[in-house]
Amino acid sequence: MSNMSYCRFQNTLHDLRDCAAALEDLFNSDVEHPLSREELAAAKALVSKCADIVATVSDQQSLDVNETHEWIEFEDRYEKILDEANAEIGEAA
């Protein structure tokens, strides 16, 4: 369901914090089961969209987030990072 424009960011922020906590749990192996294929794909898409948001905001301030080696490496690897963390949970379950 879409958010009303007057509370879009407030509602989404709550959900984004929940997703961030779930990713932290995934990386810390604090979950019992790996993400489903669909949830893993959605997690990857969410991380990609967050990176797009950071790039959009930084562009408005003439900041080039792509200048740093770490950012470029992250963009190239975030899917693999999520795959590996999810696989570790599956092996432990």
N, C-alpha and C positions, 0 to 999 in steps of 0.2 A: 504494500500500500504506500502511496506517495505521501510525503509530508506536506503540511500546509506551509506556505512560503514564510509566514511569520515565525515559525518554530522549527524550520527545516534543520538548521545547524544544531540547535539544542537537542533535538531528538536523535539526529545522526551521531552526535558526539557521544551520547550515552551508549549507543550500539557499537561505535568504533572503539570505545574503551573496553567493552566486553570482548570484542575481537582481539584487541591488543593483549588482554589478559590471557585469552585462549592461546595465542601464539607464544606468549611467554611460557605457559604451561607446557606447550608442545616442545619448545626448545629445552625445557628443564626436565622433560620426561615425567611430568606430573599428571599425565592422563593415562587412562587404562587402555584405550583403543585408538588406533590411528584414525585420521580423518577419512571419510568416504572419498571416493574419486571426485564426486561433485563438490564436496566441501573443500577439498584440496585445490581444485580448479578455481573455486570462488575465492579462496585465501590468496592464491597467486594473483588473481585479477584485482583483488582489493589492494594488495601491496603495490601492484603496478599503478593503480589509480591514485594511491597516496603519493607515489613518486611523481606522477603527473601534476598533482596539486602543488607539491613543493616546487616543482619547476615553474608552474604558472605563477605562483606567488613570487618566487625569486626573480622571474623575468620582469615583474613590475618594479622591482628595485634595482634593475640592471645587475643582478648577481648571476654569475654563471656557475650553477651547482655542478655542471659537468667538467669544470676545470680540475677538480681533484681526482686523483687516481682512485681513491676509495669509493667515491660515488659512482664512477664508471664501472668499477669492479662489481659494486653492489647491483647495479642495473643489469649487468650481464649474468649475475649469479643468483638473484633472489629466488628464482624458481627452483634451482638445484638445492639451495639452502632449505627451502620448505620441503622439498621431496625427501631430503636426507633426514630431517627432523621427524617427519611423518613415518618414514620407514623404520627408524629406530624404535618408535612406539609400537609398531606392528611386530617387530622382532621380540620385544619385551613382553607382549601380551600373550 
